[in-house]
Amino acid sequence: MDVITRPEEMAARSRQIRQQGRRIGFVPTMGFFHEGHLALMRMAARHADVVVVSLFVNPIQFGENEDLDCYPSNWQRDCNLAEQEDVAILFAPDRGAMYPDDFKTTVSVAQLPRYLCGADRPGHFDGVTTVVCKLFNLIRPHAAVFGEKDYQQLAIIRQMVRDLNMGVDILAHPIVREPDGLAMSSRNSYLDKELRKSALSLSRAARLARQRFADGERDTGVLARELTKYIQGYPAARINYISFVDSRTLAPVEHADENTLLALAVTIGGKVRLIDNTLLAGTD
């Protein structure tokens, strides 16, 4: 596996790979790999000849009082895991290379960021779309893989790619979960044994919502009240939002149907913000 740190070197290598007629599969990450990341790398390998993984903690998608300065990292472990997955290139630029002092451009998608995490974290998705656009321009992937755990991010990236004619196939990987149901996240490393018990409120609430939908409940107001009461039963859980939205537009809905997505954001122990989602008609 080659480790590349300079953007211009990454761009040159991508041109070379494309000239050889080989497909590039790309997985953008912020590191501290877990099984969810590795699953994305395996999907990329199934759709490409060369897998490129970026490892870059993107400062412009973090808001004030978020965990940019303490985001978990383990460089050597990440390198070892990526190499075991036959990743060809690990692209790990520093912040100054990606955002020089005279950097002035951002990429913004309208409408979709108004909801869910976008309402909760102003400016977050402008940071996401900007860095993904830069990475796409440097790596020029044929396909890029994103996890469905951040459903809103996936929808926004798809919109950007369509609107700007980027020519990248966006592949979605289902949520990868721990054996107890907790959606895998680098931030799970912040949880001690007791906090982890409260973190299970997200996946269990999602399961409860699917069961209530299967039982015939369609009023999302009723469902939201039931889930609020359920999650509040976990002592360390503080609800950021419980939203029932159209899975295509992310707009809130009052009457649930087979296209309704439940999206959750819950802060555990006052500092660990976790997200999860499920289609009410799904089985996840």
C-alpha positions in Angstrom: 0.0 0.0 0.0 1.3 3.5 -0.9 0.7 6.4 1.5 0.4 9.7 -0.3 0.3 13.0 1.6 0.6 15.7 -1.2 -2.5 16.5 -3.2 -0.5 17.0 -6.4 1.0 13.6 -6.1 -2.4 12.1 -5.5 -3.8 13.8 -8.6 -0.9 12.6 -10.7 -1.3 9.0 -9.5 -5.0 9.1 -10.3 -4.3 10.3 -13.9 -1.8 7.5 -14.3 -4.3 4.8 -13.1 -7.0 6.1 -15.4 -4.6 6.2 -18.4 -4.0 2.5 -17.7 -7.7 1.9 -18.1 -8.2 0.8 -14.5 -11.2 1.8 -12.4 -10.7 3.7 -9.1 -12.9 3.0 -6.1 -12.8 5.5 -3.4 -13.7 5.5 0.3 -13.5 8.9 2.2 -12.9 8.6 5.9 -11.7 10.5 9.0 -9.8 7.5 10.2 -9.9 5.4 13.4 -11.1 2.5 11.3 -13.7 0.0 12.5 -15.5 -2.8 10.8 -17.9 -0.4 9.1 -15.0 1.4 7.3 -13.5 -2.0 6.3 -16.9 -3.0 4.8 -16.9 0.1 2.7 -13.4 -0.7 1.5 -14.5 -4.2 0.5 -17.5 -2.8 -1.4 -15.2 -0.5 -3.3 -12.9 -3.4 -4.2 -15.9 -5.2 -5.7 -16.5 -2.3 -8.1 -13.0 -1.2 -9.0 -9.5 -2.3 -9.8 -7.8 0.1 -7.5 -9.1 1.2 -4.1 -8.1 4.6 -2.7 -9.0 5.5 0.9 -8.6 9.0 2.2 -7.8 9.7 5.9 -8.5 13.3 6.7 -10.2 14.8 9.7 -11.9 17.7 7.9 -11.9 20.8 10.1 -14.5 22.8 8.3 -17.3 20.2 9.0 -16.9 20.6 12.8 -18.8 23.3 14.6 -17.9 25.2 17.8 -17.6 23.0 20.8 -17.5 19.8 18.7 -14.7 17.2 19.0 -12.3 18.3 16.3 -9.3 18.6 18.6 -9.9 15.2 20.3 -11.3 13.2 17.4 -10.0 9.6 17.9 -7.0 8.5 15.9 -4.6 5.6 15.6 -2.4 6.1 12.5 -0.5 2.8 12.6 -3.5 0.7 13.3 -5.4 2.4 10.4 -2.5 1.8 8.0 -2.4 -1.9 9.0 -6.1 -2.4 8.6 -6.2 -0.7 5.3 -3.3 -2.7 4.0 -5.0 -6.0 5.1 -8.0 -4.9 3.0 -5.7 -4.6 -0.1 -6.2 -0.8 -0.3 -3.8 0.4 -2.9 -3.4 4.0 -1.8 -4.0 5.7 1.5 -4.3 9.5 0.9 -3.6 11.4 4.1 -3.0 15.1 3.4 -2.5 17.6 6.2 -4.9 20.5 6.8 -2.6 23.1 5.3 -2.4 21.2 2.0 -6.2 20.9 1.7 -7.0 24.4 3.0 -4.1 26.9 2.4 -4.3 30.3 4.0 -5.9 31.8 0.9 -8.7 29.2 0.6 -12.0 30.9 -0.1 -14.4 28.5 -1.9 -17.1 26.3 -0.5 -19.6 24.0 -2.1 -23.2 24.2 -0.8 -26.2 22.0 -1.6 -29.6 23.7 -1.1 -32.7 22.4 0.7 -31.4 18.9 1.9 -29.2 20.3 4.7 -32.2 22.1 6.2 -33.3 19.0 8.0 -32.0 16.5 10.6 -28.3 17.0 11.3 -28.2 20.1 9.1 -30.6 21.9 11.3 -28.8 20.7 14.4 -25.3 21.5 13.1 -25.3 24.7 10.9 -22.6 24.7 8.3 -21.7 21.1 8.8 -22.8 19.8 5.4 -21.1 22.7 3.5 -17.9 21.4 5.1 -18.7 17.9 4.0 -19.6 18.8 0.4 -16.6 21.0 0.0 -14.1 18.4 1.2 -15.7 15.6 -0.8 -15.7 17.8 -4.0 -12.0 18.4 -3.4 -11.3 14.7 -2.9 -13.2 13.8 -6.0 -11.3 16.3 -8.0 -7.9 14.9 -6.8 -8.7 11.2 -6.9 -11.1 11.2 -9.8 -12.9 8.0 -8.7 -15.2 6.0 -11.0 -17.1 5.0 -7.8 -17.2 6.2 -4.2 -18.7 4.3 -1.3 -20.6 5.9 1.6 -22.4 4.3 4.5 -26.1 4.6 5.1 -25.6 5.3 8.8 -25.3 9.0 7.8 -28.3 8.9 5.4 -28.5 12.7 5.1 -24.9 12.9 4.0 -25.4 10.2 1.4 -28.4 12.1 0.0 -26.5 15.3 -0.1 -23.5 13.8 -1.8 -25.7 12.2 -4.4 -27.4 15.5 -5.1 -24.1 17.3 -5.5 -22.8 14.6 -7.9 -25.9 14.9 -10.0 -26.1 18.7 -10.0 -22.4 19.2 -10.9 -22.2 16.3 -13.4 -19.3 14.8 -11.5 -19.6 11.4 -13.2 -19.0 9.4 -10.0 -21.1 6.4 -9.1 -22.2 6.8 -5.5 -22.6 3.4 -3.8 -24.4 3.0 -0.5 -23.4 0.4 2.1 -26.0 -0.7 4.7 -25.4 0.2 8.3 -22.8 -2.0 10.0 -23.7 -2.8 13.6 -22.1 -4.2 16.7 -23.5 -7.6 17.9 -25.7 -5.7 20.4 -27.2 -3.5 17.6 -25.2 -0.3 18.1 -24.4 1.3 14.8 -20.6 1.3 14.4 -19.0 4.7 14.8 -15.5 6.0 15.6 -17.2 8.0 18.4 -18.3 4.7 20.1 -14.7 4.7 21.5 -15.8 7.5 23.8 -18.3 5.3 25.5 -17.6 3.5 28.8 -19.6 0.4 29.9 -22.4 2.4 31.4 -22.7 5.0 28.6 -22.8 2.2 26.1 -26.0 0.9 27.7 -27.7 4.2 27.1 -26.2 4.3 23.5 -28.3 1.2 22.7 -31.4 3.5 23.0 -31.0 4.5 19.4 -31.1 1.0 17.7 -33.7 -0.2 20.2 -35.9 2.8 19.5 -35.6 2.2 15.8 -36.6 -1.4 16.3 -39.6 -0.3 18.4 -40.7 2.2 15.6 -40.5 -0.6 13.0 -42.7 -2.8 15.2 -45.3 -0.1 15.8 -45.4 0.6 12.0 -45.8 -3.1 11.3 -48.7 -3.1 13.9 -50.4 -0.4 11.9 -49.5 2.9 13.5 -49.0 5.6 10.9 -49.3 8.9 12.9 -45.7 10.1 13.2 -46.7 12.4 16.0 -47.8 9.4 18.0 -44.6 7.5 17.1 -42.4 10.4 18.1 -44.0 10.7 21.5 -43.6 7.0 22.1 -40.0 7.1 21.1 -39.3 10.2 23.2 -40.6 8.5 26.3 -38.7 5.3 25.5 -35.3 7.0 24.9 -35.8 9.2 28.0 -35.9 6.0 30.0 -32.2 5.7 29.4 -30.5 7.9 32.1 -27.5 9.1 30.0 -29.4 9.8 26.8 -30.4 13.3 25.7 -32.5 13.6 22.5 -31.2 15.9 19.7 -34.0 15.0 17.3 -36.4 12.3 16.5 -37.6 12.9 12.9 -39.8 11.0 10.5 -39.0 12.1 6.9 -39.5 11.2 3.3 -36.5 9.0 2.4 -36.2 10.7 -1.0 -36.6 14.4 0.0 -35.8 14.3 3.8 -38.9 16.5 4.3 -40.8 15.8 7.5 -44.0 13.7 7.2 -47.1 13.4 9.4 -48.4 10.2 8.0 -45.9 7.3 7.6 -45.7 5.0 4.6 -43.2 2.6 3.0 -40.9 5.5 2.1 -40.7 7.0 5.6 -37.3 7.1 7.3 -36.9 7.5 11.0 -33.7 9.4 11.8 -32.3 9.8 15.3 -29.6 11.9 16.9 -29.0 11.4 20.6 -26.2 12.7 22.8 -24.9 10.2 25.4 -23.4 11.3 28.6 -23.5 14.9 27.6 -20.7 14.7 25.0 -21.0 11.7 22.6 -23.4 12.6 19.8 -24.6 9.4 17.9 -26.9 9.0 15.0 -29.0 6.1 13.6 -31.8 5.6 11.1 -34.1 3.0 9.7 -36.9 2.7 7.1 -40.1 2.0 9.0 -40.9 -0.7 6.5 -37.4 -2.2 6.6 -35.9 -4.9 8.7 -32.6 -3.4 9.8 
